[in-house]
Every structure is written in C-alpha cells, then in structure tokens.
Amino acid sequence: MSNLAQETCEACKSDAPTLSDSEINELKPDVPEWEVKEVDGEKRLSRQFKFKNFAQALAFTQTVGDMAEDVDHHPAILTEYGKVTVDWWTHKIGGLHKNDFVMAAKTDQAYL
C-alpha cells in the first residue's frame, strides 16, 4: 500500500502550479490502477471500481463522498450498477496536484 494514503491534503491556493509530467510520473507508481487522462484540457486521475451490485457501489460512493467532504476536496463520481468511476483533480488550479494522488491512494484504501 502506498504511503500517500497516510498523508493529508494540504490547502491549495489558486496560483499553485499543476504537477509537471515528471512529478506525475514520480507519483504514479503509488496509485498504479489510476489512469491519467485529459478532460477539457485538464489532467485528471481516473479509476473504475467494480462491485457485485448497486447497493455496494452506492455505499462506496458514500464513503468516497464523506472522505472528500472531510478534506474539502471533491472528485467527480459516477455510480452505476456494479461500478463506480472516480476522477480526482484540483478544480482550483485546473489540473493535478499532489492532493489528487493522496486522495486516489485513500480511495484505493477505502476499496479494500
């Protein structure tokens, strides 16, 4: 398990830089199941989680939502029958910050 899951989100100012490609590549091995994708010109971390049914998917969605609310850092979450897709990125800076990798690792931990 990644040490990132033990870290906490730090307050991010709107003028904070997005992570460079080399910084992303350095953090990516800590969340190997996550894909870096670009949506509307902004990089995001994205992963799909599988479940046996809608109730389990919904419970996981609530867990991720509560975790996000606790640190005031909110992902896009798509809940469907048997799967949940989570995208983390920092809206304030329009791309990826270390906080997104921390929250991806925490999301992985919640899935176990």
C-alpha positions, 0 to 999 in steps of 0.5 A: 500500500502506498504511503500517500494514503497516510498523508493529508491534503494540504490547502491549495491556493489558486496560483499553485502550479499543476504537477509537471509530467515528471512529478506525475510520473514520480507519483504514479507508481503509488496509485498504479490502477489510476489512469491519467487522462485529459478532460477539457484540457485538464489532467485528471486521475481516473479509476473504475471500481467494480462491485457485485451490485448497486447497493455496494457501489452506492455505499462506496460512493458514500464513503468516497463522498464523506472522505472528500467532504472531510478534506474539502476536496471533491472528485467527480463520481459516477455510480452505476450498477456494479461500478463506480468511476472516480476522477480526482483533480484540483478544480482550483488550479485546473489540473493535478496536484499532489492532493489528487494522488493522496486522495486516489491512494485513500480511495484505493484504501477505502476499496479494500 
